[in-house]
Amino acid sequence: MSPDTAVLVKRALELLLLPPAGPLWFVVLGLWVARRRPQTGTVIALGAVAASLLLSTAGLGQRLIAPLERDAGPALDQAALRALMARNEAPQAIVILGGGLRSDVHERPERYRPHARTTERLLYGGWVARVTGLPVLVTGGAPGDEPFSEAALMKRMLETRFGVRVKWVEEKALDTADNARRSAELLLADKRRRVLLVTHAVHMPRARAAFERAGLEVIAAPHGFFGSPAHSGWFEWLPSADGVAINWLALHEIAGRLWYRLRGLE
């Protein structure tokens, strides 16, 4: 199976198995079972509907994602970054991981742009670069037949919107392990081993393990913590678009860690 085909298969499985579609398959199963066992089928279908509603709430999503973020490390403020730069073994580069891209024929000034998750990483990574003065590497390939890689779009946004120069552009990687391996090749060739790694907190433990396995010394620079909301109440248990997004991120990361474990990458 080619790398592009593997990415398409993984994407299809995500869409079919993760919310909102995943629980709905059990509704279908319940309706099928109900033809011969009405009571059993009804229980399965109603349970799947309840699970679908629950997986649309921020309350559940925050509780699923909090333990996944536990090993991400703290977010680094300006004082922490300056303290790191004052050490004898200071970081030597910043690596910002891609999180997807988007395209829209109506969008201006560019049709192709980083996904919102990628943009959040660029906002934080660009700020880290301005505070530290470290050179930046961006990494992310071109899924499917897209004409631009994630990394190329990341570079464009950092340089034209944020005024941050990008030194290395890795635009072949199609997943986190590939990000790590290909980024390490570029950095180690330039004798840079200690890196500040920028990605979402929920993704950080898996990403850090991949980069360390690739031979780099990683200092985590996580952002985007979803497991510790500023406000909570009964309304967090109502279905919402934010609830769907948080639960999707949590289950996507759980599936990713399981997949890496099965492949011996974690």
Buried (B, 14 or more C-beta within 10 A) or exposed (E): EEBBEEBBEBEEEBEEEBBEEBBBEBBEBBBEBBEEEEEEBBBBBEBBBEBBBBBBBBBBBBBBBBEBBEBBBEBBEEEBBEEBBEEEEBBBBBBBBBBEBBEEEEEEEEEBBBBEBBBBBBBBBBBBBBBBEBBBBBBBBBBEEEEBBBBBBBBBBBBEEBEBEBBBBBBBBBBBBBBBBBBBEBBEEEEBBBBBBBBBBBBBBBBBBBBBBBEBEBBBBBBBBBBEBEEEEEEBBEBBEBBBBBBBBBBBBBBBBEBBEEEEBB
